[in-house]
Amino acid sequence: MAAHRFEGGCHCGNLAYVFEARAGLDVLGLRACLCSFCRAHGARNTSDPNGVMRIRVRDAGKLLRYRFGLKTADFLICADCGIYIGAYMPGAGGGFMTVNVNSFRDPPPLDALIVPHDFDAEDVAARIARRKAKWTPVAEFAV
């Protein structure tokens, strides 16, 4: 059973999620990926490999899936309001996700500690292995 429940989504409500975590953000931490996409969006990400993510999309035609770099994950963006909610790596059993906490209904304060991470040195195998180990399993992705 999850001890912490975070609800969020895009600004217009087309993309919504429930992130159930076993630990709070004080334990999970916030990450700032140093790739150009995350930096341009001011993303602050977190995940819990012991938690679960449930994603709902009201209008699938307004879900943008952007891939770049090694093309191992879909960066989920609402085509209407432009909000980036997180990165999703498809896989057996539902895949894995890291969530942009800026899209929480009640986001953490802007001055919360963020640890920068540079993943540029990873190859495809290392990136997939890290995500499987560190990202949150997706139990539902209703499109």
N, C-alpha and C positions, 0 to 999 in steps of 0.2 A: 504494500500500500504506500502510495506517495505521501510524503509529509508536507510537500509544498506544491501548490497549484498556481500556475501563471496563465492567465488568459490574455490573448492579444490578437493582432491582425493588422490589416491595412486600415487606412483612414476612412475609406468609404464602406468598409464592411464586406467587400467581395471575398477577401482572404481572411480566414479566422483559424485560430488554433487554440488548443489547450496543451500546455507543457506541464506534465506532472513529474516532479523531481523528488528524489529521496533526501536531497540536501538543499539548503538555502543558498542564495547567491553569495553569501559571505564565505561559504565553503567551496562552491563551484567556481567562483571567480568570473571576472569579465575579461574577454580577450579582444584585442584590437589586431586583426590581421593586417599586415602591412602591404597587401596587394593593392594595386591601383583602384580596383572596384570598391573594396571595403573602405579604403581611405576616402574615396570620393563620396561615399554614402555616410561617412561618419559612423560606421557600424560598430556596435559593441556586442560581441557574441558570447553565448554560454551554451553549455550542453551538459547532460548527465547520462553517462552510459548505463546507469541503473534506473533511469527514469523512462518515460514514455511520451511520445508526441502524437497528437491527433490533429489533423489538418482538414479543414472543410473549405471548399471553393464553391461559391454561389453560382458564378458564371465562368465556365471553363474557358470561354473565348477571351476573357479578360485576364487570364493568368499568363504572364510572360515567364518563360524559362530561359534564362540566359546562361550560356556556357562559354568559358574562355580558358586560356592556359592549357592545362592538361585535359580539360573537358571531362572531368570525373564527377561533377556535381552540377545541379541546376540551381541557379540563384533565382529565388522565387520573388517576382515583382508584380504588383497590380498594375495593369495597363491603364486603369482609370485614374488612380490617385498617385501612382508612382512609388508607393512604399515598398521597400525591400524587407521581407519578413525573415529571411534566413536562407541557408543553403541546404539542399536536399540531395543526398546521394542514393539513387535507386539501388535496390538489392533484394535478394531473397528474404522473405519474411517481412517486407515492407520498407526496407532501407533505413537510412540514418539521417539525422538533421542537426544542424547547429542553428540556434535561433538568435535573431537580432533583438536584444532586449529593449531597444528603442521603440519596438513595435508592441511591447507589453501595454495592456490597458493602464497599468500603473508602473511606468518604467522607473528604474533606480535613478537616484539623483545624478545629474551630469558630472558631479565631482567625485563619483565613485571610482575607486581604484581600478585601472585598466592595465593589463599586462600585454605589451606588444609582442607579436609573434611573426616571424618571417619564415614562410614555408617554401620559399623559392628553390631550395636545394633538394626538395623531395622529388623522386621519380614517381611514376604512376603507382607502382606496387607499394611504395612507402606511404604515399598519400592515402591510398585506399585502406591500408592496414591501420594507419593512425585514426582515420575517421571511424572505422569499425570499432576501434578500442575506446575512443573518446567522445564520439557524438551520441546523441540520443536516438534510440530505436524508434522508428515510426510504426505505430500500431494501426493507424488509419490515415488514409489520404483519399478523402472523398471528393472526387472531381465530377 
